[in-house]
Amino acid sequence: MIPIISKFTAEYSQIPRISERTRIPQSNITALVNQNEEGTFWIFGNAYVNVLKVNLLLVRTFPLRYEGFPLTGCH
């Protein structure tokens, strides 16, 4: 099962939390989320974000912010 959340949840819950903990500017995280927005849950549903994909992109894009985290060595 692919870990997904709604884009709304990403924008209003996860992005501020991740930015606060990693010190990555919210604008940078928002840009990655927007670039990786996927379809909808239903025909008239909301856009969603693949959490794993965005997390891996964050680690690759900002490796120094994740230094010491277990995922840093993953390729």
KAFENPE-V736263 format. One record per residue. N is the residue number from 1. RES is the residue in one small letter. PHI is phi in whole degrees, 0 to 359 (NA if undefined). PSI is psi in whole degrees, 0 to 359 (999 if undefined). Layout:
n = <N;N>
res = <RES;RES>
phi = <PHI;PHI>
psi = <PSI;PSI>
//
This chain:
n = <1;2;3;4;5;6;7;8;9;10;11;12;13;14;15;16;17;18;19;20;21;22;23;24;25;26;27;28;29;30;31;32;33;34;35;36;37;38;39;40;41;42;43;44;45;46;47;48;49;50;51;52;53;54;55;56;57;58;59;60;61;62;63;64;65;66;67;68;69;70;71;72;73;74;75>
res = <m;i;p;i;i;s;k;f;t;a;e;y;s;q;i;p;r;i;s;e;r;t;r;i;p;q;s;n;i;t;a;l;v;n;q;n;e;e;g;t;f;w;i;f;g;n;a;y;v;n;v;l;k;v;n;l;l;l;v;r;t;f;p;l;r;y;e;g;f;p;l;t;g;c;h>
phi = <NA;277;285;232;224;292;297;301;296;300;291;258;237;280;301;299;294;295;299;297;280;256;66;277;304;304;297;291;293;300;299;296;297;298;289;243;294;243;312;238;293;229;305;253;277;261;294;225;231;280;298;299;300;292;300;295;295;298;295;288;281;232;299;292;288;250;303;93;282;303;284;303;278;282;234>
psi = <133;129;113;153;159;154;325;313;319;313;319;351;306;317;312;320;314;317;316;318;331;346;22;130;140;325;323;318;318;319;316;319;314;322;341;21;137;180;212;159;317;175;317;22;192;155;154;169;134;108;315;314;314;320;316;322;322;316;319;325;327;61;326;332;339;12;129;347;148;328;348;324;354;143;999>
//
